[in-house]
Amino acid sequence: MELTVWRTFVTVCRLGSLSAAATELNHTQSAVSRQIAGLERQIGVPLVDRHARGVRPTAAGEAFRRHALTTLNEADRAVRAARDVHDGSAGRPLAVGATPSLASGIVPEAIRGLLERAGSMRWSLVPGLSAQLHRRVIAGDLDIAVVTDAPPGLPHDPHVDRRFVGLDEMVVVLPVGHPPAGRGPVRIEALADQTWVEDNDGSAALLRRHAARAGVDARIDLTAADLPGKLALVATGHAIALIPGVLTCALRTDVTTVGLVDPPTRGIYTITSRHAPHPCTEPFHAQLTRTFTVPRPSHTPTETMARERS
C-alpha cells in the first residue's frame, strides 16, 4: 500500500468531501475517487459511505483512519530525522511515550524542565497504554516510556531497564456541587450508592479492589472511550470516577476531586531499552522524578462555577 493513498484517505475523512480533498491535494476528484476505491479493494472492506453532502468513514474506515494517521505521522518524522542527520542540523530526537494520564500532566512538565536545563532539543510525545508502550520501547520506536503498574501490571523483561519514579494516589473526580466535594478524604463506603464510569480495565480493577477491601461494591455502570469522555460524563452529572492523582491539576473547571481514605495507588516507572539508549533518557528520568515530587495544589473549581452548578 502506498502512503500517498493513505494520506488521500485521511484527508477525505478530515474534510468529508472528495472534491475538497482533491482541491487540497491538487488532484482531480476522479483521481481521489479511484485511490479510495483501490484502497478499499486492497483492504477488502468498504471504508467510506457516500451520501448527498459528501462522504464519511464507515466503522471499518474509522478504525483504519486512526492507525493510518499514526503511520503517516511516524513516516513524516522518519523523513525529517533522516534529513536532519544528513544536514547535520540536529542530533537524534528523543522519542517519549506516556500513558494518557501522564501525557496530560507531569510528562509535559518534565520535558519543559529538561529543555530548560539542556537547551534546545528535538523531541516527540506518543500516548498509549503501558503494554503498548512497552512493546514500542522493545521495537525501538520509543527511547523512553513513562508507564504504570496498574493492573495487569508490568512484565519483567530483560530487554528493558525499569526505574521507579513515584507512587501515585488515586482520587475520585466528581461534578461541581456534589456533596462529598471539599470535605477531605472520604471512605469508599460513603460512595457505594453512586454510579461510576471507567475508561480502562486497569483503573476499574483498582476501584473494584479498593471497594472489595471495604466490603462494598462499586457500580461501574458506564464505560467511556477515553479519559476526556470519562470526565465529560462526570461533569454532566451522570457518574463519578476514579482518576490518577497526577491529573488533579490538569482537570477541566466543571469537575472537582475528593481524596479517599487509604486510597488505591499505582507505581509510576520509566522503561528504556538496554540497547543503545538515548543520551537524554537519564536526564529525563531525573527531571521526571523531580517534577513528580513537587507538591501540586488540589483541583478546586472557581467559586462562580460552583455557584452556577449548585
C-alpha positions as CSV (number, residue, x, y, z in Angstrom):
1,M,0.0,0.0,0.0
2,E,1.3,3.5,-0.9
3,L,1.4,6.1,1.8
4,T,0.2,8.7,-0.7
5,V,-3.1,6.8,-0.9
6,W,-3.3,6.6,2.9
7,R,-2.8,10.4,3.0
8,T,-5.6,10.9,0.5
9,F,-7.9,8.7,2.6
10,V,-7.1,10.6,5.8
11,T,-7.7,13.9,4.0
12,V,-11.0,12.8,2.6
13,C,-12.1,11.7,6.1
14,R,-11.0,15.0,7.6
15,L,-12.8,17.2,5.0
16,G,-15.8,14.9,4.5
17,S,-15.6,15.6,0.8
18,L,-13.9,14.1,-2.3
19,S,-13.9,17.4,-4.1
20,A,-12.5,19.3,-1.1
21,A,-9.8,16.7,-0.7
22,A,-8.9,16.8,-4.4
23,T,-8.5,20.6,-4.1
24,E,-6.3,20.4,-1.1
25,L,-4.1,17.7,-2.5
26,N,-4.0,19.2,-6.0
27,H,-5.6,16.1,-7.6
28,T,-8.7,15.7,-9.7
29,Q,-11.9,14.4,-8.0
30,S,-11.9,11.3,-10.2
31,A,-8.3,10.5,-9.1
32,V,-9.2,10.8,-5.5
33,S,-12.2,8.6,-6.0
34,R,-10.0,6.0,-7.8
35,Q,-7.5,6.0,-4.9
36,I,-10.2,5.4,-2.3
37,A,-11.8,2.6,-4.4
38,G,-8.4,1.0,-4.9
39,L,-7.6,1.1,-1.2
40,E,-11.0,-0.5,-0.4
41,R,-10.2,-3.3,-2.8
42,Q,-6.8,-3.9,-1.2
43,I,-8.2,-4.0,2.3
44,G,-11.3,-5.9,1.3
45,V,-13.9,-3.8,3.2
46,P,-15.8,-0.6,2.5
47,L,-14.0,2.4,4.1
48,V,-16.4,5.3,3.3
49,D,-20.1,5.9,2.9
50,R,-21.1,8.3,0.2
51,H,-24.1,10.5,0.8
52,A,-25.6,13.6,-0.6
53,R,-23.4,16.0,1.3
54,G,-20.1,14.2,0.9
55,V,-18.5,11.1,2.5
56,R,-17.9,9.8,5.9
57,P,-15.8,6.8,7.1
58,T,-17.5,3.5,7.9
59,A,-16.8,1.9,11.2
60,A,-14.0,-0.1,9.5
61,G,-12.8,3.1,7.8
62,E,-12.6,5.0,11.1
63,A,-10.6,2.2,12.6
64,F,-8.2,2.2,9.6
65,R,-8.1,6.1,9.7
66,R,-6.8,6.2,13.3
67,H,-3.9,3.7,12.5
68,A,-3.2,5.4,9.2
69,L,-2.9,8.8,10.8
70,T,-0.3,7.4,13.3
71,T,1.6,5.7,10.5
72,L,1.7,8.9,8.4
73,N,2.9,11.0,11.3
74,E,5.6,8.5,12.0
75,A,6.6,8.5,8.3
76,D,6.8,12.3,8.3
77,R,9.1,12.1,11.4
78,A,11.2,9.5,9.8
79,V,11.8,11.7,6.8
80,R,12.6,14.7,8.9
81,A,15.0,12.7,11.1
82,A,16.9,11.4,8.0
83,R,17.2,14.9,6.5
84,D,18.4,16.4,9.8
85,V,21.1,13.7,10.2
86,H,22.2,14.2,6.6
87,D,22.3,18.0,7.0
88,G,24.0,17.8,10.4
89,S,21.4,20.2,11.7
90,A,20.3,18.3,14.8
91,G,21.1,15.3,17.0
92,R,18.9,12.3,17.4
93,P,15.4,13.4,18.7
94,L,14.1,12.0,22.0
95,A,11.0,9.8,21.5
96,V,9.0,9.7,24.7
97,G,5.9,7.6,25.3
98,A,3.5,8.0,28.2
99,T,0.1,6.7,29.4
100,P,-2.8,9.2,28.7
101,S,-2.9,10.5,32.3
102,L,0.8,11.0,32.5
103,A,0.9,12.6,29.0
104,S,-1.7,15.1,30.2
105,G,0.3,16.2,33.3
106,I,3.7,15.5,34.6
107,V,5.4,14.3,31.4
108,P,5.0,17.7,29.5
109,E,6.2,19.5,32.7
110,A,9.2,17.2,32.9
111,I,10.0,17.8,29.2
112,R,9.8,21.6,29.8
113,G,12.2,21.2,32.7
114,L,14.6,19.1,30.6
115,L,14.6,21.7,27.8
116,E,15.3,24.5,30.4
117,R,18.3,22.6,31.6
118,A,19.6,21.0,28.4
119,G,18.7,23.7,25.9
120,S,17.1,23.2,22.5
121,M,16.3,19.6,21.7
122,R,14.0,17.8,19.2
123,W,11.5,15.5,20.9
124,S,8.2,13.8,20.3
125,L,5.5,12.5,22.7
126,V,3.4,9.4,21.9
127,P,0.5,8.4,24.2
128,G,-0.5,4.8,24.7
129,L,-1.3,2.1,27.3
130,S,1.5,0.7,29.3
131,A,1.6,-2.6,27.4
132,Q,1.6,-0.9,24.1
133,L,4.4,1.5,25.2
134,H,6.5,-1.5,26.4
135,R,6.3,-3.1,23.0
136,R,7.3,0.1,21.3
137,V,10.4,0.5,23.5
138,I,11.4,-3.0,22.6
139,A,10.8,-2.3,18.9
140,G,13.0,0.8,19.1
141,D,10.1,3.2,18.3
142,L,10.5,4.9,21.7
143,D,13.6,5.9,23.6
144,I,11.8,6.0,26.9
145,A,8.3,5.4,28.1
146,V,6.5,6.5,31.3
147,V,4.2,3.7,32.4
148,T,2.4,2.4,35.5
149,D,2.0,-0.9,37.3
150,A,-1.8,-0.6,37.4
151,P,-3.5,-4.0,36.6
152,P,-2.5,-6.1,34.8
153,G,0.9,-4.8,35.9
154,L,4.3,-4.6,34.1
155,P,6.1,-7.6,32.7
156,H,9.6,-8.4,33.8
157,D,11.6,-8.1,30.6
158,P,15.4,-8.5,30.4
159,H,15.5,-6.2,27.3
160,V,14.5,-3.1,29.2
161,D,15.6,-1.1,32.3
162,R,12.7,-0.2,34.6
163,R,13.2,2.6,37.1
164,F,10.8,3.8,39.8
165,V,9.6,7.4,39.7
166,G,7.0,7.5,42.4
167,L,3.7,6.2,43.9
168,D,0.6,7.9,42.7
169,E,-2.5,8.1,44.9
170,M,-5.9,7.7,43.0
171,V,-8.6,10.3,43.8
172,V,-12.3,10.5,43.0
173,V,-13.5,13.1,40.5
174,L,-17.0,14.5,41.0
175,P,-19.2,17.1,39.3
176,V,-19.1,20.5,40.9
177,G,-21.5,20.7,43.8
178,H,-21.5,17.0,44.6
179,P,-22.0,16.6,48.3
180,P,-18.6,15.0,49.2
181,A,-16.7,17.7,47.3
182,G,-14.4,19.8,49.6
183,R,-14.9,17.5,52.7
184,G,-11.5,16.0,52.7
185,P,-10.7,12.3,52.4
186,V,-13.9,10.1,52.4
187,R,-14.3,6.4,52.8
188,I,-15.4,4.4,49.8
189,E,-18.4,3.2,51.7
190,A,-19.8,6.7,51.5
191,L,-19.8,6.5,47.7
192,A,-21.2,2.9,47.5
193,D,-24.6,4.1,46.1
194,Q,-23.0,6.1,43.3
195,T,-22.8,5.3,39.6
196,W,-19.2,5.0,38.4
197,V,-17.7,5.4,34.9
198,E,-14.4,3.9,33.8
199,D,-12.4,4.1,30.6
200,N,-9.9,1.3,31.1
201,D,-9.6,-2.1,32.8
202,G,-6.7,-1.1,35.0
203,S,-8.5,1.8,36.7
204,A,-11.6,-0.3,37.0
205,A,-9.6,-3.1,38.7
206,L,-8.1,-0.7,41.2
207,L,-11.6,0.6,42.0
208,R,-13.1,-2.8,42.5
209,R,-10.2,-4.0,44.7
210,H,-10.5,-0.9,46.9
211,A,-14.2,-1.3,47.3
212,A,-13.9,-5.0,48.0
213,R,-11.5,-4.4,50.8
214,A,-14.2,-2.2,52.4
215,G,-16.9,-4.8,51.8
216,V,-18.8,-2.8,49.3
217,D,-19.4,-3.0,45.5
218,A,-18.5,-0.2,43.1
219,R,-21.3,0.1,40.4
220,I,-19.4,0.6,37.2
221,D,-22.5,1.1,35.1
222,L,-20.9,3.4,32.4
223,T,-17.9,3.0,30.1
224,A,-16.1,5.8,28.4
225,A,-14.0,5.5,25.3
226,D,-11.2,7.6,26.8
227,L,-10.2,10.0,29.6
228,P,-11.9,13.1,28.1
229,G,-15.1,11.1,27.6
230,K,-14.9,9.8,31.2
231,L,-14.6,13.4,32.5
232,A,-17.4,14.6,30.3
233,L,-19.8,12.0,31.9
234,V,-18.7,13.2,35.4
235,A,-19.0,16.9,34.5
236,T,-22.6,16.4,33.3
237,G,-23.6,14.5,36.5
238,H,-24.0,11.0,35.0
239,A,-21.3,9.4,37.2
240,I,-18.3,9.8,39.4
241,A,-14.9,8.2,38.6
242,L,-11.5,7.1,39.9
243,I,-8.6,9.0,38.3
244,P,-4.8,9.3,39.0
245,G,-3.8,12.0,41.4
246,V,-1.3,13.3,38.9
247,L,-4.2,14.5,36.8
248,T,-5.6,16.8,39.5
249,C,-4.0,20.0,38.2
250,A,-5.0,19.3,34.6
251,L,-8.7,18.8,35.1
252,R,-11.5,20.8,33.4
253,T,-13.2,23.5,35.5
254,D,-16.6,21.8,35.8
255,V,-15.3,18.9,37.9
256,T,-13.7,18.7,41.3
257,T,-12.0,15.9,43.3
258,V,-12.0,14.3,46.7
259,G,-9.5,12.0,48.3
260,L,-10.1,8.5,49.6
261,V,-9.1,7.2,53.0
262,D,-6.3,4.6,52.4
263,P,-6.5,5.3,48.6
264,P,-5.6,2.8,45.9
265,T,-2.2,3.6,44.4
266,R,-0.2,2.8,41.3
267,G,3.6,2.9,40.8
268,I,5.0,5.2,38.0
269,Y,8.1,3.9,36.2
270,T,10.2,4.8,33.2
271,I,11.3,2.0,30.9
272,T,14.2,2.2,28.4
273,S,15.9,-0.2,26.1
274,R,19.2,-1.6,27.1
275,H,20.4,-1.4,23.5
276,A,21.9,2.0,22.5
277,P,19.9,4.2,25.0
278,H,19.4,7.8,24.0
279,P,21.8,10.1,26.0
280,C,18.9,12.2,27.3
281,T,17.0,9.3,28.9
282,E,18.9,9.6,32.1
283,P,18.4,13.4,32.4
284,F,14.7,13.0,31.5
285,H,14.2,10.3,34.2
286,A,15.8,12.6,36.8
287,Q,13.7,15.6,35.7
288,L,10.5,13.5,35.8
289,T,11.3,12.3,39.3
290,R,11.8,16.0,40.4
291,T,8.6,17.0,38.7
292,F,6.6,14.2,40.4
293,T,7.9,15.1,43.9
294,V,6.9,18.8,43.6
295,P,3.7,19.3,45.6
296,R,0.7,20.0,43.4
297,P,-2.3,22.1,44.5
298,S,-5.6,20.3,44.7
299,H,-8.2,20.9,42.0
300,T,-10.8,23.5,43.2
301,P,-13.2,25.0,40.6
302,T,-13.8,28.7,40.7
303,E,-16.5,30.0,43.1
304,T,-18.5,31.2,40.1
305,M,-18.6,27.8,38.6
306,A,-19.6,26.2,41.9
307,R,-22.5,28.7,42.3
308,E,-23.7,28.1,38.8
309,R,-23.8,24.3,39.3
310,S,-25.3,24.4,42.8
